[in-house]
Every structure is written in C-alpha cells, then in structure tokens.
C-alpha cells in the first residue's frame, strides 16, 4: 500500500518505458492515485494496459513509441496532452542497462546507448516544459547508483546516468523560476524480471546484498512511493536533487 497524494488525482502524467519493470510499477502506482496516465514503450503493451484498466478501474493510455525517435516521442506527448490535458508530471524512466566490455564498444553502440539512456530525457523534458511554464510541473528522471559506484561492464550506461544527474540539476536551476521542479531517483539493484533472467546470479546478488544496509531485495514496487512523493506537492520545495532508493548502498550529503 502506498500513501495517498490527493493532488495527483486527475493529474496528467506521462511515463517513458511504462510497460515493464520499474516503469510498469510506476504506471500502476499513478493510476491507483487517480491520475490520468499515458505511457510509451517500444513493444506492444496494449494487453498490459487493459489489465491495469481492469485492476484499477482507471484506464491508462498506451502509445507505442521508440523514445530514441524524438519526433515520435513528441507526437506521443501531444496525443497524451490532447486526451488528458497538459502534462504536469513527466517520468523519464526508459533505459537499457546492457552489459558490455568497454574495449568492445563501437561508435554505433555508444550512440545507441546514449540515445536510449540519455538523449530522450532531455527532449522529453524540453517538450513537457513548453506547457509546464504555464501550469507548473514536476519532472522526475530515473538515474542509477551505478555512476556513484563506478560500476564496470556498462560504461555507456554509467556515463548516461552521470549525465542525467548533471541534466537534472541544470534544468532545475534554469526552469525553477517558472515553477518547474526537476529531480532524479537513483535506484539500487531493482530485481525486475529482466535482471532476474540475465544478471542476478546467486553470487552476484549475495555480494550486492552485503553492501546494502537493509538486507531485503529491492522490488519495482519499492520505487513507487518516492516517485509519487516527487510528483506531488508534498515535495513542492524540493528540486535539483538526486534521491537514492538503494537500501543504503551509497551515502550522499
């Protein structure tokens, strides 16, 4: 159960990568608050959207879209705004934490990883800010503690997340005067199905849990409460911040 943030009822929310993993939990979490939610995904999540509609009684709007195609992303945001009103909450969540040895990264691979993990964050925020200048709003960027830990085997992804932190702070400073708040969440190792299928071996997971202050594994649903808080007026004087939700692996301050 999550806390209820009454000001999110009826809010126009747009989520990238909202059909799987952390994004799926976020989509459901906002729907349960009574928000009007549109989400994009590269795959077909129409069935998932129908399931959420039945489960919550609040139908989301699914728009199939490759977030690296800026024109398509902006078109999807326009459609969401037409249906739900000007976007007041943007959650940039879509990402690909593909593993690769740094010595094998080609220029094409680098560009593809930057496009999916970083580029769309800026252009989605830029688009949302066009109307948020009039209404105010909250932009929440999903980063990762990977750049704080100097994680290996994923250099483009780590670099992207370091960039997301810088972008978050720059946009918070630039757009704060017009009522736009920009914050980031830095998850620890969240055990999505993708992580379980690909990388969460017993040895790797045990080693990571040993770094955590809290011994439990982190689930996608554990990201919902912090995101709702940053989206709502409960955090109205909070901007330019990076909030780790990682069971205590990193220390900030």
Secondary structure, DSSP 8 states (H G I E B T S, - for coil): -----GGGTT-EEEEETTTSHHHHHHHHHHHHTT-EEEEEESS--HHHHHHHHHHHS---EEEE--TT-HHHHHHHHHHHHHHH-S--EEEE-------B-GGG--HHHHHHHHIIIIIHHHHHHHHHHHHHHHH-EEEEEE--THHHHT-SSBHHHHHHHHHHHHHHHHHHHHHGGGTEEEEEEEE--B--HHHHHHT--HHHHHHHHHH-SS-S-B-GGGGHHHHHHHHSGGGTT--S-EEEESSSSS---
